[in-house]
């Protein structure tokens, strides 16, 4: 469903480097400082992590069982850009419930197990999610891209490895580009117009992939001319 694709995507999570970018997004996100009486947990337990925010967003869309949250993560391929493991789901559900950011829906028994309870985001949970989305880290966090680290170190690679890895990266980008283009076409059909967050996000991914593909192709064409720096700092 496109709605959730929109709610959950964020610029910092674009997966240029397979899972590497996501690793940089796991720092806890602090909520705005507000007077909150009856705090239930120590300070470090009140901070919302990326998995917490993803789950809050899903449960704000509609109530779900814990296993349905996991199925939704799988079906929508959310784990391609957000680090939410199956054990993390139940850890976050327990944490969010203690913080009163989610609750068991009235038609279900609170005593049921986490797999059977239907949960939804509370009004306070929606406020905390909105607070977290105002954080500066979403727009200015520096992400270390695995392929650029490899490129910086590649002068120590075996000669054949350099071109082999570049060709592998080129193939990966081409496959990713084909997949994202197909997804964009499907989203446009579902949404019915191009002025939608899901469309903008996919367009950004596609533009970035196209730019990197041109860059990799240029490096491949110049690879035989590679040479060490003429002016060493030492």
Secondary structure, DSSP 8 states (H G I E B T S, - for coil): -HHHHHHH--GGG--TTTTHHHHTT-S-B-------SS--S-HHHHSB-HHHHHHHHHHHHS-EEHHHHHHHHHHTTGGGTS---HHHHHHHHHHHHHTTSEEE-TTS-TTS-TTT-EEEE-HHHHHHHHHHTT-THHHH-----HHHHHHHHGGGS-HHHHHHHHHHHHHHHHHHHHHHHHHHHHHHHHH-SS-SHHHHHHHHHHHHHHHHHHHHHHHHHHGGG----SS---
